[in-house]
């Protein structure tokens, strides 16, 4: 039975400062409207004038997002990617190859593991002992069966693993959904042993604003902005991802064009794979990063000085 949210305004939306630098308010870029139950709420996509992080404020509160995921799960983009995000080895082949080079064995935790696609591939390809973490119970149960490993049905904040429990932590399509990504990364920092490796994938705002905002978005959808702010609370760029990792105790080892989640079939699937190779070629030739952002980073000990790293191309 679907629950009905309370009608207090504070239940639906909240405003927030920049999660990266703490600046009080963003500069508004776009406005979208989203219906929660019977109430239409305003969601603002803005850019921090101090550090450049793009984030949503006002945004759906944690309680409102829980209601959306519970009462209308199949209508969310997360549901599609969770169940159909990778039906073959293409999506994770590159990141698994790079992880095997940097950290070929040990304990691996996949946060937001969905239906377990990455766990299956990692268990097949590597020498890791794999564990999953997934807040959506049906997906966690499916991942447990598919990967035949331990999968915890919980949010990251509700776990009780000891510090240094893992050699590798992966977060694919997770950071953009968190209300407090900086706090999440600090939690991951504690879970990793010193020198442990973090793998992150997030969508790239430089690319999304080309197709999901402005004239192209209006021609495609009849709306001037279609950035899914009801779920994607943050819109990252290569620079803002690096800043957030630097600020939470990680050293960026490499940044790559992430392979797409193939949550479709037929011609759309072919087009997605073709687009990946195109943006990979653009980066190779020009240094411009327009594809999904995939980062490998090392956990720096608290008493270790963070080294200077090269600036990522725009």
Secondary structure as a PSIPRED ss2 file (coil, helix, strand):
# PSIPRED VFORMAT (PSIPRED V4.0)

   1 X C   1.000  0.000  0.000
   2 X C   1.000  0.000  0.000
   3 X C   1.000  0.000  0.000
   4 X C   1.000  0.000  0.000
   5 X C   1.000  0.000  0.000
   6 X C   1.000  0.000  0.000
   7 X C   1.000  0.000  0.000
   8 X C   1.000  0.000  0.000
   9 X H   0.000  1.000  0.000
  10 X H   0.000  1.000  0.000
  11 X H   0.000  1.000  0.000
  12 X H   0.000  1.000  0.000
  13 X E   0.000  0.000  1.000
  14 X E   0.000  0.000  1.000
  15 X C   1.000  0.000  0.000
  16 X C   1.000  0.000  0.000
  17 X C   1.000  0.000  0.000
  18 X C   1.000  0.000  0.000
  19 X C   1.000  0.000  0.000
  20 X C   1.000  0.000  0.000
  21 X C   1.000  0.000  0.000
  22 X C   1.000  0.000  0.000
  23 X C   1.000  0.000  0.000
  24 X C   1.000  0.000  0.000
  25 X C   1.000  0.000  0.000
  26 X E   0.000  0.000  1.000
  27 X E   0.000  0.000  1.000
  28 X E   0.000  0.000  1.000
  29 X E   0.000  0.000  1.000
  30 X E   0.000  0.000  1.000
  31 X E   0.000  0.000  1.000
  32 X E   0.000  0.000  1.000
  33 X E   0.000  0.000  1.000
  34 X E   0.000  0.000  1.000
  35 X E   0.000  0.000  1.000
  36 X E   0.000  0.000  1.000
  37 X C   1.000  0.000  0.000
  38 X C   1.000  0.000  0.000
  39 X E   0.000  0.000  1.000
  40 X E   0.000  0.000  1.000
  41 X E   0.000  0.000  1.000
  42 X E   0.000  0.000  1.000
  43 X E   0.000  0.000  1.000
  44 X E   0.000  0.000  1.000
  45 X E   0.000  0.000  1.000
  46 X E   0.000  0.000  1.000
  47 X E   0.000  0.000  1.000
  48 X E   0.000  0.000  1.000
  49 X C   1.000  0.000  0.000
  50 X C   1.000  0.000  0.000
  51 X C   1.000  0.000  0.000
  52 X C   1.000  0.000  0.000
  53 X C   1.000  0.000  0.000
  54 X E   0.000  0.000  1.000
  55 X E   0.000  0.000  1.000
  56 X E   0.000  0.000  1.000
  57 X C   1.000  0.000  0.000
  58 X C   1.000  0.000  0.000
  59 X E   0.000  0.000  1.000
  60 X E   0.000  0.000  1.000
  61 X C   1.000  0.000  0.000
  62 X H   0.000  1.000  0.000
  63 X H   0.000  1.000  0.000
  64 X H   0.000  1.000  0.000
  65 X H   0.000  1.000  0.000
  66 X H   0.000  1.000  0.000
  67 X H   0.000  1.000  0.000
  68 X H   0.000  1.000  0.000
  69 X H   0.000  1.000  0.000
  70 X H   0.000  1.000  0.000
  71 X H   0.000  1.000  0.000
  72 X C   1.000  0.000  0.000
  73 X H   0.000  1.000  0.000
  74 X H   0.000  1.000  0.000
  75 X H   0.000  1.000  0.000
  76 X C   1.000  0.000  0.000
  77 X H   0.000  1.000  0.000
  78 X H   0.000  1.000  0.000
  79 X H   0.000  1.000  0.000
  80 X H   0.000  1.000  0.000
  81 X H   0.000  1.000  0.000
  82 X H   0.000  1.000  0.000
  83 X H   0.000  1.000  0.000
  84 X H   0.000  1.000  0.000
  85 X C   1.000  0.000  0.000
  86 X C   1.000  0.000  0.000
  87 X C   1.000  0.000  0.000
  88 X C   1.000  0.000  0.000
  89 X C   1.000  0.000  0.000
  90 X H   0.000  1.000  0.000
  91 X H   0.000  1.000  0.000
  92 X H   0.000  1.000  0.000
  93 X H   0.000  1.000  0.000
  94 X H   0.000  1.000  0.000
  95 X H   0.000  1.000  0.000
  96 X H   0.000  1.000  0.000
  97 X H   0.000  1.000  0.000
  98 X H   0.000  1.000  0.000
  99 X H   0.000  1.000  0.000
 100 X H   0.000  1.000  0.000
 101 X H   0.000  1.000  0.000
 102 X H   0.000  1.000  0.000
 103 X C   1.000  0.000  0.000
 104 X C   1.000  0.000  0.000
 105 X E   0.000  0.000  1.000
 106 X E   0.000  0.000  1.000
 107 X E   0.000  0.000  1.000
 108 X E   0.000  0.000  1.000
 109 X E   0.000  0.000  1.000
 110 X E   0.000  0.000  1.000
 111 X E   0.000  0.000  1.000
 112 X C   1.000  0.000  0.000
 113 X C   1.000  0.000  0.000
 114 X C   1.000  0.000  0.000
 115 X C   1.000  0.000  0.000
 116 X C   1.000  0.000  0.000
 117 X H   0.000  1.000  0.000
 118 X H   0.000  1.000  0.000
 119 X H   0.000  1.000  0.000
 120 X H   0.000  1.000  0.000
 121 X H   0.000  1.000  0.000
 122 X H   0.000  1.000  0.000
 123 X H   0.000  1.000  0.000
 124 X H   0.000  1.000  0.000
 125 X H   0.000  1.000  0.000
 126 X C   1.000  0.000  0.000
 127 X E   0.000  0.000  1.000
 128 X E   0.000  0.000  1.000
 129 X E   0.000  0.000  1.000
 130 X E   0.000  0.000  1.000
 131 X E   0.000  0.000  1.000
 132 X E   0.000  0.000  1.000
 133 X E   0.000  0.000  1.000
 134 X C   1.000  0.000  0.000
 135 X C   1.000  0.000  0.000
 136 X C   1.000  0.000  0.000
 137 X H   0.000  1.000  0.000
 138 X H   0.000  1.000  0.000
 139 X H   0.000  1.000  0.000
 140 X H   0.000  1.000  0.000
 141 X H   0.000  1.000  0.000
 142 X H   0.000  1.000  0.000
 143 X H   0.000  1.000  0.000
 144 X H   0.000  1.000  0.000
 145 X H   0.000  1.000  0.000
 146 X H   0.000  1.000  0.000
 147 X H   0.000  1.000  0.000
 148 X C   1.000  0.000  0.000
 149 X C   1.000  0.000  0.000
 150 X E   0.000  0.000  1.000
 151 X E   0.000  0.000  1.000
 152 X E   0.000  0.000  1.000
 153 X C   1.000  0.000  0.000
 154 X C   1.000  0.000  0.000
 155 X C   1.000  0.000  0.000
 156 X H   0.000  1.000  0.000
 157 X H   0.000  1.000  0.000
 158 X H   0.000  1.000  0.000
 159 X C   1.000  0.000  0.000
 160 X C   1.000  0.000  0.000
 161 X C   1.000  0.000  0.000
 162 X C   1.000  0.000  0.000
 163 X C   1.000  0.000  0.000
 164 X C   1.000  0.000  0.000
 165 X C   1.000  0.000  0.000
 166 X E   0.000  0.000  1.000
 167 X E   0.000  0.000  1.000
 168 X E   0.000  0.000  1.000
 169 X E   0.000  0.000  1.000
 170 X E   0.000  0.000  1.000
 171 X E   0.000  0.000  1.000
 172 X E   0.000  0.000  1.000
 173 X C   1.000  0.000  0.000
 174 X C   1.000  0.000  0.000
 175 X H   0.000  1.000  0.000
 176 X H   0.000  1.000  0.000
 177 X H   0.000  1.000  0.000
 178 X C   1.000  0.000  0.000
 179 X C   1.000  0.000  0.000
 180 X C   1.000  0.000  0.000
 181 X H   0.000  1.000  0.000
 182 X H   0.000  1.000  0.000
 183 X H   0.000  1.000  0.000
 184 X H   0.000  1.000  0.000
 185 X H   0.000  1.000  0.000
 186 X H   0.000  1.000  0.000
 187 X H   0.000  1.000  0.000
 188 X H   0.000  1.000  0.000
 189 X H   0.000  1.000  0.000
 190 X H   0.000  1.000  0.000
 191 X H   0.000  1.000  0.000
 192 X E   0.000  0.000  1.000
 193 X E   0.000  0.000  1.000
 194 X E   0.000  0.000  1.000
 195 X E   0.000  0.000  1.000
 196 X E   0.000  0.000  1.000
 197 X E   0.000  0.000  1.000
 198 X E   0.000  0.000  1.000
 199 X E   0.000  0.000  1.000
 200 X E   0.000  0.000  1.000
 201 X E   0.000  0.000  1.000
 202 X E   0.000  0.000  1.000
 203 X C   1.000  0.000  0.000
 204 X E   0.000  0.000  1.000
 205 X H   0.000  1.000  0.000
 206 X H   0.000  1.000  0.000
 207 X H   0.000  1.000  0.000
 208 X H   0.000  1.000  0.000
 209 X H   0.000  1.000  0.000
 210 X H   0.000  1.000  0.000
 211 X H   0.000  1.000  0.000
 212 X C   1.000  0.000  0.000
 213 X E   0.000  0.000  1.000
 214 X C   1.000  0.000  0.000
 215 X H   0.000  1.000  0.000
 216 X H   0.000  1.000  0.000
 217 X H   0.000  1.000  0.000
 218 X H   0.000  1.000  0.000
 219 X H   0.000  1.000  0.000
 220 X H   0.000  1.000  0.000
 221 X H   0.000  1.000  0.000
 222 X C   1.000  0.000  0.000
 223 X C   1.000  0.000  0.000
 224 X C   1.000  0.000  0.000
 225 X E   0.000  0.000  1.000
 226 X C   1.000  0.000  0.000
 227 X C   1.000  0.000  0.000
 228 X C   1.000  0.000  0.000
 229 X C   1.000  0.000  0.000
 230 X C   1.000  0.000  0.000
 231 X C   1.000  0.000  0.000
 232 X C   1.000  0.000  0.000
 233 X C   1.000  0.000  0.000
 234 X E   0.000  0.000  1.000
 235 X E   0.000  0.000  1.000
 236 X E   0.000  0.000  1.000
 237 X C   1.000  0.000  0.000
 238 X H   0.000  1.000  0.000
 239 X H   0.000  1.000  0.000
 240 X H   0.000  1.000  0.000
 241 X H   0.000  1.000  0.000
 242 X H   0.000  1.000  0.000
 243 X H   0.000  1.000  0.000
 244 X H   0.000  1.000  0.000
 245 X H   0.000  1.000  0.000
 246 X H   0.000  1.000  0.000
 247 X H   0.000  1.000  0.000
 248 X C   1.000  0.000  0.000
 249 X C   1.000  0.000  0.000
 250 X E   0.000  0.000  1.000
 251 X E   0.000  0.000  1.000
 252 X E   0.000  0.000  1.000
 253 X E   0.000  0.000  1.000
 254 X E   0.000  0.000  1.000
 255 X E   0.000  0.000  1.000
 256 X E   0.000  0.000  1.000
 257 X E   0.000  0.000  1.000
 258 X E   0.000  0.000  1.000
 259 X C   1.000  0.000  0.000
 260 X C   1.000  0.000  0.000
 261 X C   1.000  0.000  0.000
 262 X C   1.000  0.000  0.000
 263 X C   1.000  0.000  0.000
 264 X C   1.000  0.000  0.000
 265 X C   1.000  0.000  0.000
 266 X H   0.000  1.000  0.000
 267 X H   0.000  1.000  0.000
 268 X H   0.000  1.000  0.000
 269 X H   0.000  1.000  0.000
 270 X H   0.000  1.000  0.000
 271 X H   0.000  1.000  0.000
 272 X H   0.000  1.000  0.000
 273 X H   0.000  1.000  0.000
 274 X H   0.000  1.000  0.000
 275 X H   0.000  1.000  0.000
 276 X H   0.000  1.000  0.000
 277 X H   0.000  1.000  0.000
 278 X H   0.000  1.000  0.000
 279 X H   0.000  1.000  0.000
 280 X H   0.000  1.000  0.000
 281 X H   0.000  1.000  0.000
 282 X H   0.000  1.000  0.000
 283 X H   0.000  1.000  0.000
 284 X H   0.000  1.000  0.000
 285 X H   0.000  1.000  0.000
 286 X H   0.000  1.000  0.000
 287 X C   1.000  0.000  0.000
 288 X C   1.000  0.000  0.000
 289 X C   1.000  0.000  0.000
 290 X C   1.000  0.000  0.000
 291 X C   1.000  0.000  0.000
 292 X E   0.000  0.000  1.000
 293 X E   0.000  0.000  1.000
 294 X E   0.000  0.000  1.000
 295 X E   0.000  0.000  1.000
 296 X E   0.000  0.000  1.000
 297 X E   0.000  0.000  1.000
 298 X E   0.000  0.000  1.000
 299 X E   0.000  0.000  1.000
 300 X C   1.000  0.000  0.000
 301 X C   1.000  0.000  0.000
 302 X C   1.000  0.000  0.000
 303 X C   1.000  0.000  0.000
 304 X C   1.000  0.000  0.000
 305 X C   1.000  0.000  0.000
 306 X C   1.000  0.000  0.000
 307 X C   1.000  0.000  0.000
 308 X C   1.000  0.000  0.000
 309 X C   1.000  0.000  0.000
 310 X C   1.000  0.000  0.000
 311 X C   1.000  0.000  0.000
 312 X C   1.000  0.000  0.000
 313 X C   1.000  0.000  0.000
 314 X C   1.000  0.000  0.000
